[in-house]
Every structure is written in structure tokens, then in C-alpha cells.
Amino acid sequence: MASRLDRRALPAWLAATALSALGWWFGSGLYPLWWLTWLAPLPVLWLAPRSRAHWAALAAFVAYAIGGLNLWTYAHTDIGLPLAVIVYVLSLPALAFALGVLLFRHLLLRKRALAAALAMPATWVAVEYINNLVSPHGTWGSIAYTQMDALPVIQIAAVTGLWGIGFLVLLLPAAAAAQAAPQLSRRARVTTVTIAVSLIAAVLIYGACRLRAPAASTLRIGLVSLDKPVQPSLQDTDGQALQARYAMAAQRLSSEGARVVVIPETSFSSDTSTLPAFAQLAQRHDLILDVGVAFKGDPHAQRNMAMVFQPGLVSPATYSKHHLLPGLDPFTPGQAYRMLDGTPRIGLAICKDMDFHDIGDAYATRGAQLMLVPADDFNVDGWMHSRMAIMRGVESGFAIARAARKGRLTLSDDRGRVLAEASSERQDAELVGDLPLRHTRTLYSRWGDWFAWLDLAMLAALLFAACLPMRQRAD
């Protein structure tokens, strides 16, 4: 172990930091390469037992901070977050990585190989979970979302929530780095890698089996987003013209067999909940029509609302968005959940609601098979924000029809498969597709964040092990 970062050690430190930074740059952010996320921590973890603690921690912090700058333009320009918030967003995972590397290094030097391999994922998941409890943005930024294209991997969310995904992603590089540690015996290496590989293999087998489950039924659904104008009043000429365009799109989708049509969040503003044109459209074409409306009928409590018009019903079913975007949503948050009558079991939510576990938990308890989700994104985050919603479906066992303005139109099943997708990031878009529906009740929907609490207990045990005397010989 180097006593200081001299000229011979500096190239290795710079190389490990740079390689890890590149891994985080391309393995995180809005369009991550899922397989690269598994490799990003490896160079710094390899470096950790070969350098002093403060240099290892600095390498970890710098590597993630540089890699995390892939979100700078999005956070600063597209959303316009304050600098202090951006620093927090970049610093928190960098700090989690640094703390995990320090605990990994400490346990590895004490020849506790398995404990060291567990230390990195346990630390990261603990920080993510605690942040999720206090952040106004819920689960945004979780490393688990980088894996949304790896379908067998994300199925474990039905058991552990997204916390199990993050744990696995960081377990593999930590176990691999432990194999290269110079001070461990062969027995310690074999034990560590066997347990890590067995866990990952079990998850992949479970995921592959879960993806083979047949659907109970299908429902044909249409999604449409018309870009401009944004949020016109239905009492004005612009609003009536946009309403007519959406009505024509809904008729086209209906002619293609759609039984449900979803229109994006706050597509219109209105001071009344009786929208005759949409109500008549739903009756005439036997449609369930979900329309995103900025409801201004109550000047003391304006609502970001979904109005759902259904055949045979005079008044729409309504749902008010629970989780508002701080500084950008000038609405009063809703409190109630809403299920449509009849079958299939359909629940309602709006955009950012799907960043939070409480929405998934509530609708899983109500037996939802399908969620209708009007949304409004920021162009560049269409892929990531749609996948965050899709994760709720895997965790809680429902399909999702999500129609976002300036984002993605997606139809996804309860396994996270995207059955149909179109981009509305810079143009009008519409799609129609058959969405498989199942009666699914996941273990996560029953037990909640049990894995996160297990992770916290594991981290406490690892910290205790780190305080024990150094072993005289390897495991």
C-alpha cells in the first residue's frame, strides 16, 4: 500500500479516476448504457486497497462528480434548478460512492473479503433510501433506473423494490475488485465470488422465468400528444382549436380499435369540469378518454387534474396530482386516489406521481391492473422519466399507459416491457397498441421496503465488523 501519492502512484490514481469517471458519464444520466453502470465503480475499487484512505475517497468522489456532470445542461438549462440544488444532486451520489469505497477498503485490508464486497452496495443503497424519504423528488436519480433496458435484472424489483437492483449493480464490481486484492487468500476470493455470482445468477433466473408469464387479457390503448399551444383555455379560440385537433386524433385512434385514449398533463386549462366535447366523444366512440387539465374553477385551490370521460357516465372521474414539481407546479396537491369502476381495474395518476413509491403502493393495494398517466416532460428527459414510471409497474404489478408532452408515449406491461413507444420530444405524436394485463400482486407491494431496512441492518453490521481487530490470517 502506498504511503503517499508519489510520482509512481499518481498515474494509477489518475487512470483509475478517469476510467471510473468515463464509466459513470456513459453509465448514468438520462440515456445510460446499462452494462457500463456495472463496470463504472471497478477502477476506483481496484485502486482503493493500493492507496491511502483519503486518496481512495478522493478518487471516488471526483470520478462520480465528473461523471455526474452529464446532467449539468439538463439540470441548469432545461429545468433551471438553483446552483445549490445541482451541487446537492451531483454531490450526494459522489459522497455515497466515496463512503462505500472507504468501507470497502477498510474491510478488505482487514481480510474480511465478503464483508468488503457487501460494503459498497450496502452503503450506496442506504444513502439512496434515506434520500428518497426526504427528497421532494422521490426516487429520482436512483442507480436502478440505469437498468431499465436489462429486463431480467429489473424483475427483482417485484420482490425488493428498486433497492435490490442497485444492490446487485454495485455488488458485482465490488466482488470483482476483491478478487484482485493482493492480501487475500484463495479461499476468501472463492467464497466471495461464489456468493456474489450465485446471487446475481439467481436474480437473472428469476427474471427470465417471470418474463415468461402469460397475460390474462389485452386492452387496445391509444396515446396522443399535440405540441402547441400549451395549456390554452378551453374558453378561448386557441383552446377550442386544440380540442378539435385532439378530438380528431382520438377518433383516428378509435377507428384503429383503441378503447382507451390518454392526452397529456395540463393540455388545457378550464374553470369547469364539464367538458361537453370530450364527454360526447367518449359516448359516441365508446371510449375511456383521459384528459390532462389545469383546473381553475376554484381560485383558492387550482388543481393539476386528470378528467376521465367514460361511456354511460355524465360526469368525468377526476384525479388531482399528488406530487408537484417544486417551483414549477402552481397547484394545490391532491390527496385522494382514484380507480375507475368496472374491469379491467384502472387507476389514475399524473406524471411526477410515478416517481414515488406511495402511488404504486396505493394502487397495488386497490388491485390496479393498469395505470393511465398523462405527463409533461422536458424534451431531453423523455426516456428516463418514462422509465421511472415503468419501474413502478414492475414493483407494484400493473401495466402503464403514459402520454407525455415533450417526452415519450409509452405502453408498458407489468414486467417493464415497452410494447409501443413514440417520441413527442419535439413533435406531435400518437400511437395505438395492445397492452397485456395481468392480475399481479408482487411481494414488494405486500412487504414494502423490507429490503431497504435489511440493507440498513447489514450496513450497521458491516460498520461493527470494521471496528473489530484486524484478522491475523485470511478467511
N, C-alpha and C positions, 0 to 999 in steps of 0.2 A: 504494500500500500504506500502510495506516495505521501511523504510528509508535507510537501508543499507543491504547488503547481509550478514546477520549474520548466525549463525550455523543452525538456524531453516529454513531459506530461502534457504541455499545452496543446500540441497537435491532436492528441487523442481527445482531450476535452473539447476542443473546437469542432472536431469531426463528429463526435457523439452528439453534441448540442445541435449542430447544423442538420445532421441526418434526422434527428428526432423532430426538429422544427419543421423540416420538409414533410415528414410523415403527418404531423398534426395539421399542417397547412392544407394538404390534399385529403386527409382522412377525417376532417371535421368541417364545420361550416355549413353552408346552405346546400352544397352539392357534394357530399363526401364520397370518397371511394371506400366502400365498407371494409374491404380486405386490408387496406392500408392502415386503418384505425388499429388493427390488431398488432401491427408492426411498429407504429409510431413510438411507443414507450421504450422499445427494446434497446436502442443505442445508449440511452441515459441509464437504464437499469444495468446494462453491462458495465458502464463506467463506474457506477456507484461504489462497489467494493474495492475499486482500484484507485480511489481518490479520497481526500479528506471530506468529512461530512459537509462542511459549508460549500465546498466546490461542487459536490454532487447535487446539493439542494439548489445551488445557483444554476447549474446546467439544466435541471428540471424546470425551474421557474422560467428561465429565459427561453428554453425550447418551446414550451407551451405558449408563452406570451407572444413570441414571434409567430408561431403557427396560428394563434388566435386572431392575429391581425387580418386574417382573411375576412373577418366580419366588420372591419373598420368602415368601409364605404356604406355597407348596409345599415349599421347602427348610427353612424354620424350623418350620412347624407339622405338615405332613403327613409329612415324613421325619424331622424333628428333627435336622438337621445342626448341628454346632457353629458358633458365630458365625464363627470363623476360616475354616472351610471355605466358608461362604456368602460371606464377603468375597472369598475367592480366586475362587470361581465367577463372581462379578459383576465382579471387577477384571481378570481375565485378558483377556476379550474387549474390555473397555473400553481396556485398555493396547494390545492389538493394533490397535484402531481408531485410537488416538492416534498410535502409531508409524507406521502406514500413512499417516495424514494428513500427518504431518511429512515423510515421504519424498516423498509426492506433491507437497506444496508446494515442497519444496526443488528437485526436478527440474523442476517447472513453471516456477519463477522463473528457472531456467537454460535455459529454452526447449527442454527435452527432453520434448516432449509425449507421445510414445508411451511413453517410459520412465516418465513420471509416471503414465500410465493403468495401466501394469502394476504399479506400485509398491504400490498399495493392495491388490489381491488377492494379490500375492506375499507381502507381509508377513503378511496375515491367515492364509493357508494355512500358512505356515511356523510361526507360533505354534500353530495348531491341531494340526499334525502332531507337533511336538515335545511338546506337552502330551499327545497321545494315547499317546506312547511311555512316559510316566512316570506317567500318572494311573491310579489304581485303578478309574476309571470309564470307561476306554477312550475311545470316540468321543463320549460323552455331551456335548451342548451344541454339536455341530458345526452351523454355519450351513447345511450341506447338507440337514439334516433338515427345514428350513423349506419345502423344495421338494417334499415327497412327494406333494402333490396335482397337481404340474405334471409329468405323466408323460413328455412328450417331453424335458424338461430332465434328468430323473434317469437317462435311459438312458445318458448319458455315463459313469455310474459303472461300467458294464460294461467301460469302457476305462481310465479314470483312477482308479477308486475315487471315494469321495465328495469327494476333494480337487478334482477337476475342476469339480464343481458349485459349491463355494464360490468357486473362482476366477472362474467366469463371473458369479455373482451380484454380485461386487464390481467386476468389470471394467466392466460397463455404466455404473454411476453415476460411476465414475472417468473413463471416456471422455467421458461427457456433461458432467461438470464441467470437463474440459479444453477443451471447445468454448466455454465461456463465459469462459475466462481472457482478460483484456484484452491480454496481451502477446504472444500467438501470431499467427503469420501464417496466412493461409488455407490454404496448403499443409500446414502442420503439423496444422491442425484436420482437414482432409480425410483425410490419411494415417491419423491416429489413429482417427477414427470409422469409416473404411472397414475397417481391420483388426479393430477390436472387433466391429463389426456382422457382418463376414464369419465370424468365429469363432463367434459366437452363432448365426448362421443355419445354419452347418454342423452344429452340435450339434443344433439343432432338426430339421433334415432327417434326420440320422442317427437321432434319437429316433423320429421319425414312421415311418421305414422299419422300425426294429426292432420297433415295436409291432404291425406287420402280420404278423409271422412266425406261421405256423400251429402248433398244438400237435400233438405226436406221439401223445398219448393223454390220457385223463382218468381221474381216480380220485375216487370219491364219498367224502367225509370228513365226519364229524360231530364237533362240538366241544360241550362242556357244562361249565358252572361252577355249582356249588351253593354258596351263600354261607356257610352256617353248618351245624354248628360248624366251627371252623378247626383243622385238624391233630389230630383226635381219634385215639386209639389204636384200632387195629382189634381189640384185645383187649377193649375196653370196649363198653358198650351204645351210647353215642353214635356210636362209630366204626362199629359194625355197622349201626346205623340209617342212617347216611350212605352206607355201602357199598350198602345195599339201594336207596336212592334213586338213586345213580349207576348201579346195575345196571338199574333200570327205565328211566332216561334212555337208556342205551346200547342197550337193547332197542328203544326207540322209534326211535332213530336208525337202527338196523339195519333196522327194518321199513320205513324210508324209503330204504333202499338203501345206507346207509353201509357201507363196507368197512374203514374205519379210524375209531376214536374216540379223542379226546385229552381227558384230565382234568387240571385244573391242578396246578401245582407244590405239593408238600407238602400235598396234600389229606388225607393220612392220615399217621400215624406207625405204625411197625411194627418189631418186633425180629426179624422173619423175612422172607425173600424169597419164601416160598411163600405166595401169597395164593389159596387154592383157589377162592373165589367168583369172582374175576376170571379165573382160569385156565379155569374151567368155562364162564364166559360167553363167552370168546373161542372155545372149542371149539364150543359149542352154536350160536353165531350166525356162525361163520366170520369172526371179527373180528380185526383187529390193534388191541389195546387198550393205549394208553399212559397209565399212571397215575403221577402225581407222589406220591412217598412220602418222608417223613423216616425214613430207615433207621437204626435204633438197635441193630441186632444186635451191633455191635462198639462197646463203650463207649469205646474208645480212638480210634475213627475213625468218628464218626457222619457219614452221607452224606445230602446232598440228591440224591435219586435219581429217575430215571425207570425204571419197570419196565414192559416191553412184553411183553404176553402175545399169543402167536400160535397160530393153528390148527396142530395137529400137533406142537407142541413142549411138553414137560412143564415146563421151567424158563423163566422170563422172561429176555429180553435186558435188561441193565441198563446204565445210564449215570449217572455221578456228575457233578454240576455243577462246572465248572472255575472260573468267576469268581464269587466270593461277594461279597455286599454288606458292606463293612466295618462292623463293629459290630452287624449285624443277622442275619447268617447264622452260626449256631454250629456249622458243619460243617467237615469236612476236605475240601479241594478235590480233585476228581478229576483224573486225568492222561490217561486213555485216551479215544479217540474210538470211536464205535460205529455200525456200519452193520448194518441188518437183512439177512438172507440173501434172495436171490431178486430179483425185479423187481416193481415199479419199484425203483430204488435209493433207499433211505430211510435218512436219518441222524437221530441223536438229539442234542438239546441242551436246555438249560433256561434260560429267562428271560434273566438278565443276560449269559449266554454270548454272546448275539447282539449285544451292544454292542461286541464285539471282533472285529477282523479275523482273528485266528488261527483262530477257529472256522470262518468262511467259507472261508478258505484250505484248511484241513484237509479239509473235506468236499467242496470243489470238486476237490481232488486225488483224492479217493476216488470221484468221479463221481456224487455225490448229485444226484438229481432232485427230492427232496422232503425237507424237514426237519420233524420233529414236535417241537413246542416247548411243553411245559407251562410256565406262568408265573404270577407273582403280583405285581400292581402296587399302586399307592397311590390308586386311585379316580380322582383328578384327572389322572393322567398316562397314562391308558389309550391315548389317541390317539397321543401322542408315542412312548411306549415300544414300542407295536406297530409304528409306522413305522420305528423304528430297526432292528428285526428284519427288516422288509421290505426295507430297504436292503441288508442282507447278501445277500438273494436276488438283487437286481439286480446287485450286484457280482460274485457268485460263481456265478450261473446255476442257482438252484434255487427251487422253489416252497416255501411255508411254510404249515403248519397250526399256528396258535398259539392255545392256550386259556389265557386268563389269568383268575384270580380277581381281583375288584376292578379290572378293566381292560376289554379288548376280546377278543372271539373273532374271529379273522380267518383267512380263506383267501385267500392272495395267490399270484400266479404269479411266474415268474422275471423278469417285466418290471415288477413292482411294482404291478400292478393288483390291487385288493382285489375279489375275486369274491363274497365274502359276509362280512358283519360283523354282530356283535351286541354290545351293551354289557352287561357284567357288573359295572359300576362300583358299582351299589347294589342289585342284584337278581340272582336266578338267571337264567341264560340258556343257551340251546342253539341250535345251527343245524346245518344239513346243506347241502352244496353240492358241485358237480362242480368239481374243480380241474385245470386243464390242466397237463400235464407235458411237458417237453422234454428233449432231450439237449443241454445247453448248456455250452460251455467258453468262458468270457469271456477277453478279453485281460488284464483285471485279475487273474484267477485264475492266469494264467501268469506275468505280469511283476510282480505285486505293486505296491508303492508307487513305481513308476518316476516317476509324475507329481509326487509329493511331493518326490522328490530333484531332479527337474528344476526345480521351484519354488524349492528351496533354492539351486540353482546360479544361477537367474535373480535371486534376491534378492541374492546376492553380487555379481553383475554390475551390478545397479542401484545398490548401495552404492558400488561402484567408480566408476560413472558420476557419482554425486552428488559425488564428490571431484574430478572434473575441473573445469577452469576454466569459467566461465560463457561461453556462446556469445555472439558479438557480434551475430548475427542469427538469426532463427528458422530451423527446419528447412526 
